[in-house]
Amino acid sequence: SLLLESKINPNTAYQKQQDTLIVWSEAENYDLALSFQEKAGCDEIWEKICQVQGKDPSVDITQDLVDESEEERFDDMSSPGLELPSCELSRLEEIAELVASSLPSPLRREKLALALENEGYIKKLLELFHVCEDLENIEGLHHLYEIIKGIFLLNRTALFEVMFSEECIMDVIGCLEYDPALSQPRKHREFLTKTAKFKEVIPISDPELKQKIHQTYRVQYIQDMVLPTPSVFEENMLSTLHSFIFFNKVEIVGMLQEDEKFLTDLFAQLTDEATDEEKRQELVNFLKEFCAFSQTLQPQNRDAFFKTLSNMGILPALEVILGMDDTQVRSAATDIFSYLVEYNPSMVREFVMQEAQQNDDDILLINLIIEHMICDTDPELGGAVQLMGLLRTLVDPENMLATANKTEKTEFLGFFYKHCMHVLTAPLLANTTEDKPSKDDFQTAQLLALVLELLTFCVEHHTYHIKNYIINKDILRRVLVLMASKHAFLALCALRFKRKIIGLKDEFYNRYIMKSFLFEPVVKAFLNNGSRYNLMNSAIIEMFEFIRVEDIKSLTAHVIENYWKALEDVDYVQTFKGLKLRFEQQRERQDNPKLDSMRSILRNHRYRRDARTLEDEEEMWFNADEDDLEDGEAVVSPSDKAKNDDDIMDPISKFMERKKLKESEEKEVLLKTNLSGRQSPSFKLSLSSGTKTNLTSQSSATNLPGSPGSPGSPGSPGSPGSVPKNTSQTAAITTKGGLVGLVDYPDDDEEDEEDEDKEDTLPLSKKAKFES
């Protein structure tokens, strides 16, 4: 439906802003803005406007805001100044029109401002304001509103100095009460004189400072409450007003900072137990506002400001205040503390560490902060969220200093984990003594989520400090109790904590997780979530997917060995089947750990030879293989042949008894294989990479290539002992002259049998660990 119909007037100044906005004025006080979602739409309408007015669409404004002929402009340039009508009641309308017509042209605004400055015109206008109020001349008061508002828009500091002076400011506010758009005038002056009371928490002796504080409050009030929201054309016209307030605040902070008696009294009364609660609240609020004003200072001045406060003892004072019962006072003290932490966290850390040498843990400033976070009574935990942010800044190594003789990170984190961490984790540990959270209301859940957020941050940034803490105090097991919470956000926080730990791929953490079976709560939560496709489902799957993609071997084996039965039916994602595949490939690679270790011993210790000689010999060996081997041919002793035939007849039983077979075959390979005239280690090494692959009979190799029951069968993908392409059939032991007999070494045989027996006596878990 039609929202607005506006005729394109040939004399109206249309302005295009930011490629998607067209603004213009209709009548005197009627500004319009047309906003487009796309630049193309804006350009289309702009072209039509320019077409009607006969302008080039490349311009951003169709004509000067005030349509003046060249002659008039030239007259303006050459004329000495603007003649203001005499300041009389009968001419108020004329003055208002003159001010309104001067605003659009920068040159005329300049002249108007100079005229107003030179003739003391503002004071005369304010005298007329009293006359109009006495006569109840509403029309005149409306004109005065327009005139004073127009003077604000001239954006001149010199005019503001006059308007905001002690004698004029209340009259200026009075003029701005009579907005023609309102049926009844506002009562701003009444509010400022009767309702708003100036509280001198500590008497200010300097009259200039006192006047500056009054002035700043009133000007801020004019900016925020009295002046109407500036229109599109006026938005930059009040920048000088902002600057005026800004510089006033800078001056006030500077004057207070230099008044040592004032600050000494302030801190003395703040920390004095005799000070009554209402007075203390006023003192804290003053200090908070003082710190807020300091944000306007230049960096070097802000340094001096906080240094002054630090020397005055602001941190011990805050500690006293935070230990009090009054929640309002504590809240203001928290705001002050946040200014200090954001400005200079190192200063706060240094104070806390020095203090720890004299005081008990429970009254340390940082522990008070943690306690207030834990005991926040607000249902939405607004204060706790703020305090958690401050704690995170304090324990963030990114903003810690490192000098030549000491590193703040080492010192402070050592201190924090010794003196403060137990306070932070107390609510978590208290709530997770059973299999599910003992308290599971919304507020407790929110608090524990905040604690977990901070702990997760520590896991990411604190390396060994947090690792020792988590493993020694069994923190992860307690956190995972929260997976049973009815609040999904808390269960997800617990999961995110574990995911951050797994993301580090640290074997210390992994061993701890496996030893305590800490995937159990996660798998339980996954199964309890059922088939629902929600954040919990996705987050748990993502964690297992990470383990699969990153190939974290220890965790893959642990998950499949302990939880495969529970997860094998999940087929809407390939994650768990992928994990099983990884696990099986891993087991296959572990089939030859003994030979692999012997190979490295041979290579590294027993025969120290030139690497190139080794490579040459291996090359000769592989070439001999390739030349003389017929497809599928393998040479084995009769006993081996019979044994392998039996195994392959029953692939499943072979797979189940893989361990036993592996060990016997390793013996066969190592003990019964030699080549006359070439007893070099390189030969043994190249052969050891084969194991099962090399010891299949001719019939089994041709009949059952890659059968599932023979994990190492030639050509099967991912076979553990796969050798380079030129020996892919079987690494049979032949030379050009024909077959070579396999030689036994009885002495070696006995030694190796002893080794095998030793390995068999190891418990299964240990063996798996060695193999990994």
Secondary structure in CASP SS format (residue, H / E / C, confidence):
PFRMAT SS
TARGET T0000
AUTHOR 0000-0000-0000
METHOD secondary structure of the structure
MODEL  1
S C 1.00
L C 1.00
L C 1.00
L C 1.00
E C 1.00
S C 1.00
K C 1.00
I C 1.00
N C 1.00
P C 1.00
N C 1.00
T C 1.00
A C 1.00
Y C 1.00
Q E 1.00
K E 1.00
Q E 1.00
Q C 1.00
D C 1.00
T C 1.00
L E 1.00
I E 1.00
V E 1.00
W E 1.00
S E 1.00
E C 1.00
A C 1.00
E C 1.00
N C 1.00
Y C 1.00
D E 1.00
L E 1.00
A E 1.00
L E 1.00
S E 1.00
F C 1.00
Q C 1.00
E C 1.00
K H 1.00
A H 1.00
G H 1.00
C H 1.00
D H 1.00
E H 1.00
I H 1.00
W H 1.00
E H 1.00
K H 1.00
I H 1.00
C H 1.00
Q H 1.00
V H 1.00
Q H 1.00
G C 1.00
K C 1.00
D C 1.00
P C 1.00
S C 1.00
V C 1.00
D C 1.00
I E 1.00
T C 1.00
Q C 1.00
D C 1.00
L C 1.00
V C 1.00
D C 1.00
E C 1.00
S C 1.00
E H 1.00
E H 1.00
E H 1.00
R H 1.00
F H 1.00
D H 1.00
D H 1.00
M H 1.00
S H 1.00
S C 1.00
P C 1.00
G C 1.00
L C 1.00
E C 1.00
L C 1.00
P C 1.00
S C 1.00
C C 1.00
E C 1.00
L H 1.00
S H 1.00
R H 1.00
L H 1.00
E H 1.00
E H 1.00
I H 1.00
A H 1.00
E H 1.00
L H 1.00
V H 1.00
A H 1.00
S H 1.00
S H 1.00
L C 1.00
P C 1.00
S C 1.00
P H 1.00
L H 1.00
R H 1.00
R H 1.00
E H 1.00
K H 1.00
L H 1.00
A H 1.00
L H 1.00
A H 1.00
L H 1.00
E H 1.00
N H 1.00
E C 1.00
G C 1.00
Y H 1.00
I H 1.00
K H 1.00
K H 1.00
L H 1.00
L H 1.00
E H 1.00
L H 1.00
F H 1.00
H H 1.00
V H 1.00
C H 1.00
E H 1.00
D H 1.00
L H 1.00
E C 1.00
N C 1.00
I H 1.00
E H 1.00
G H 1.00
L H 1.00
H H 1.00
H H 1.00
L H 1.00
Y H 1.00
E H 1.00
I H 1.00
I H 1.00
K H 1.00
G H 1.00
I H 1.00
F H 1.00
L H 1.00
L C 1.00
N C 1.00
R C 1.00
T H 1.00
A H 1.00
L H 1.00
F H 1.00
E H 1.00
V H 1.00
M H 1.00
F C 1.00
S C 1.00
E C 1.00
E C 1.00
C C 1.00
I H 1.00
M H 1.00
D H 1.00
V H 1.00
I H 1.00
G H 1.00
C H 1.00
L C 1.00
E C 1.00
Y C 1.00
D C 1.00
P C 1.00
A C 1.00
L C 1.00
S C 1.00
Q C 1.00
P C 1.00
R C 1.00
K C 1.00
H H 1.00
R H 1.00
E H 1.00
F H 1.00
L H 1.00
T H 1.00
K H 1.00
T H 1.00
A C 1.00
K C 1.00
F C 1.00
K C 1.00
E C 1.00
V C 1.00
I C 1.00
P C 1.00
I C 1.00
S C 1.00
D C 1.00
P H 1.00
E H 1.00
L H 1.00
K H 1.00
Q H 1.00
K H 1.00
I H 1.00
H H 1.00
Q H 1.00
T H 1.00
Y H 1.00
R H 1.00
V H 1.00
Q H 1.00
Y H 1.00
I H 1.00
Q H 1.00
D H 1.00
M H 1.00
V H 1.00
L C 1.00
P C 1.00
T C 1.00
P C 1.00
S C 1.00
V H 1.00
F H 1.00
E H 1.00
E C 1.00
N C 1.00
M C 1.00
L C 1.00
S H 1.00
T H 1.00
L H 1.00
H H 1.00
S H 1.00
F H 1.00
I H 1.00
F H 1.00
F H 1.00
N H 1.00
K H 1.00
V H 1.00
E H 1.00
I H 1.00
V H 1.00
G H 1.00
M H 1.00
L H 1.00
Q H 1.00
E H 1.00
D C 1.00
E H 1.00
K H 1.00
F H 1.00
L H 1.00
T H 1.00
D H 1.00
L H 1.00
F H 1.00
A H 1.00
Q H 1.00
L H 1.00
T H 1.00
D C 1.00
E C 1.00
A C 1.00
T C 1.00
D C 1.00
E H 1.00
E H 1.00
K H 1.00
R H 1.00
Q H 1.00
E H 1.00
L H 1.00
V H 1.00
N H 1.00
F H 1.00
L H 1.00
K H 1.00
E H 1.00
F H 1.00
C H 1.00
A H 1.00
F H 1.00
S H 1.00
Q C 1.00
T C 1.00
L C 1.00
Q C 1.00
P H 1.00
Q H 1.00
N H 1.00
R H 1.00
D H 1.00
A H 1.00
F H 1.00
F H 1.00
K H 1.00
T H 1.00
L H 1.00
S H 1.00
N H 1.00
M H 1.00
G C 1.00
I H 1.00
L H 1.00
P H 1.00
A H 1.00
L H 1.00
E H 1.00
V H 1.00
I H 1.00
L H 1.00
G C 1.00
M C 1.00
D C 1.00
D C 1.00
T H 1.00
Q H 1.00
V H 1.00
R H 1.00
S H 1.00
A H 1.00
A H 1.00
T H 1.00
D H 1.00
I H 1.00
F H 1.00
S H 1.00
Y H 1.00
L H 1.00
V H 1.00
E H 1.00
Y H 1.00
N C 1.00
P H 1.00
S H 1.00
M H 1.00
V H 1.00
R H 1.00
E H 1.00
F H 1.00
V H 1.00
M H 1.00
Q H 1.00
E H 1.00
A H 1.00
Q C 1.00
Q C 1.00
N C 1.00
D C 1.00
D H 1.00
D H 1.00
I H 1.00
L C 1.00
L H 1.00
I H 1.00
N H 1.00
L H 1.00
I H 1.00
I H 1.00
E H 1.00
H H 1.00
M H 1.00
I H 1.00
C C 1.00
D C 1.00
T C 1.00
D C 1.00
P C 1.00
E C 1.00
L C 1.00
G H 1.00
G H 1.00
A H 1.00
V H 1.00
Q H 1.00
L H 1.00
M H 1.00
G H 1.00
L H 1.00
L H 1.00
R H 1.00
T H 1.00
L H 1.00
V C 1.00
D C 1.00
P H 1.00
E H 1.00
N H 1.00
M C 1.00
L C 1.00
A E 1.00
T C 1.00
A C 1.00
N C 1.00
K C 1.00
T E 1.00
E H 1.00
K H 1.00
T H 1.00
E H 1.00
F H 1.00
L H 1.00
G H 1.00
F H 1.00
F H 1.00
Y H 1.00
K H 1.00
H H 1.00
C C 1.00
M H 1.00
H H 1.00
V H 1.00
L H 1.00
T H 1.00
A H 1.00
P H 1.00
L H 1.00
L H 1.00
A H 1.00
N C 1.00
T C 1.00
T C 1.00
E C 1.00
D C 1.00
K C 1.00
P C 1.00
S C 1.00
K C 1.00
D C 1.00
D C 1.00
F H 1.00
Q H 1.00
T H 1.00
A H 1.00
Q H 1.00
L H 1.00
L H 1.00
A H 1.00
L H 1.00
V H 1.00
L H 1.00
E H 1.00
L H 1.00
L H 1.00
T H 1.00
F H 1.00
C H 1.00
V H 1.00
E H 1.00
H H 1.00
H C 1.00
T C 1.00
Y H 1.00
H H 1.00
I H 1.00
K H 1.00
N H 1.00
Y H 1.00
I H 1.00
I H 1.00
N H 1.00
K H 1.00
D C 1.00
I H 1.00
L H 1.00
R H 1.00
R H 1.00
V H 1.00
L H 1.00
V H 1.00
L H 1.00
M H 1.00
A H 1.00
S C 1.00
K C 1.00
H C 1.00
A H 1.00
F H 1.00
L H 1.00
A H 1.00
L H 1.00
C H 1.00
A H 1.00
L H 1.00
R H 1.00
F H 1.00
K H 1.00
R H 1.00
K H 1.00
I H 1.00
I H 1.00
G H 1.00
L C 1.00
K C 1.00
D C 1.00
E H 1.00
F H 1.00
Y H 1.00
N H 1.00
R H 1.00
Y H 1.00
I H 1.00
M H 1.00
K H 1.00
S C 1.00
F C 1.00
L C 1.00
F C 1.00
E H 1.00
P H 1.00
V H 1.00
V H 1.00
K H 1.00
A H 1.00
F H 1.00
L H 1.00
N H 1.00
N H 1.00
G C 1.00
S C 1.00
R C 1.00
Y C 1.00
N C 1.00
L H 1.00
M H 1.00
N H 1.00
S H 1.00
A H 1.00
I H 1.00
I H 1.00
E H 1.00
M H 1.00
F H 1.00
E H 1.00
F H 1.00
I H 1.00
R H 1.00
V H 1.00
E C 1.00
D C 1.00
I C 1.00
K H 1.00
S H 1.00
L H 1.00
T H 1.00
A H 1.00
H H 1.00
V H 1.00
I H 1.00
E H 1.00
N H 1.00
Y H 1.00
W H 1.00
K H 1.00
A H 1.00
L H 1.00
E C 1.00
D C 1.00
V C 1.00
D C 1.00
Y C 1.00
V C 1.00
Q C 1.00
T H 1.00
F H 1.00
K H 1.00
G H 1.00
L H 1.00
K H 1.00
L H 1.00
R H 1.00
F H 1.00
E H 1.00
Q H 1.00
Q H 1.00
R H 1.00
E H 1.00
R H 1.00
Q C 1.00
D C 1.00
N C 1.00
P H 1.00
K H 1.00
L H 1.00
D H 1.00
S H 1.00
M H 1.00
R H 1.00
S H 1.00
I H 1.00
L H 1.00
R H 1.00
N H 1.00
H H 1.00
R H 1.00
Y C 1.00
R C 1.00
R C 1.00
D C 1.00
A H 1.00
R H 1.00
T H 1.00
L H 1.00
E H 1.00
D H 1.00
E H 1.00
E H 1.00
E H 1.00
M H 1.00
W H 1.00
F H 1.00
N H 1.00
A H 1.00
D H 1.00
E H 1.00
D H 1.00
D H 1.00
L C 1.00
E C 1.00
D C 1.00
G C 1.00
E C 1.00
A C 1.00
V C 1.00
V C 1.00
S C 1.00
P H 1.00
S H 1.00
D H 1.00
K H 1.00
A H 1.00
K H 1.00
N H 1.00
D H 1.00
D H 1.00
D H 1.00
I H 1.00
M H 1.00
D C 1.00
P H 1.00
I H 1.00
S H 1.00
K H 1.00
F H 1.00
M H 1.00
E C 1.00
R H 1.00
K H 1.00
K H 1.00
L H 1.00
K H 1.00
E H 1.00
S H 1.00
E H 1.00
E H 1.00
K H 1.00
E H 1.00
V H 1.00
L H 1.00
L H 1.00
K C 1.00
T C 1.00
N C 1.00
L C 1.00
S C 1.00
G C 1.00
R C 1.00
Q C 1.00
S C 1.00
P H 1.00
S H 1.00
F H 1.00
K H 1.00
L H 1.00
S H 1.00
L H 1.00
S H 1.00
S C 1.00
G C 1.00
T H 1.00
K H 1.00
T H 1.00
N H 1.00
L C 1.00
T C 1.00
S C 1.00
Q H 1.00
S H 1.00
S H 1.00
A H 1.00
T H 1.00
N H 1.00
L C 1.00
P C 1.00
G C 1.00
S C 1.00
P C 1.00
G C 1.00
S C 1.00
P C 1.00
G C 1.00
S C 1.00
P C 1.00
G C 1.00
S C 1.00
P C 1.00
G C 1.00
S C 1.00
P C 1.00
G C 1.00
S C 1.00
V C 1.00
P C 1.00
K H 1.00
N H 1.00
T H 1.00
S C 1.00
Q C 1.00
T C 1.00
A C 1.00
A C 1.00
I C 1.00
T E 1.00
T E 1.00
K C 1.00
G C 1.00
G E 1.00
L E 1.00
V C 1.00
G C 1.00
L C 1.00
V C 1.00
D C 1.00
Y C 1.00
P H 1.00
D H 1.00
D H 1.00
D H 1.00
E H 1.00
E H 1.00
D H 1.00
E H 1.00
E H 1.00
D H 1.00
E H 1.00
D H 1.00
K H 1.00
E H 1.00
D H 1.00
T H 1.00
L C 1.00
P C 1.00
L H 1.00
S H 1.00
K H 1.00
K H 1.00
A H 1.00
K H 1.00
F H 1.00
E H 1.00
S C 1.00
END
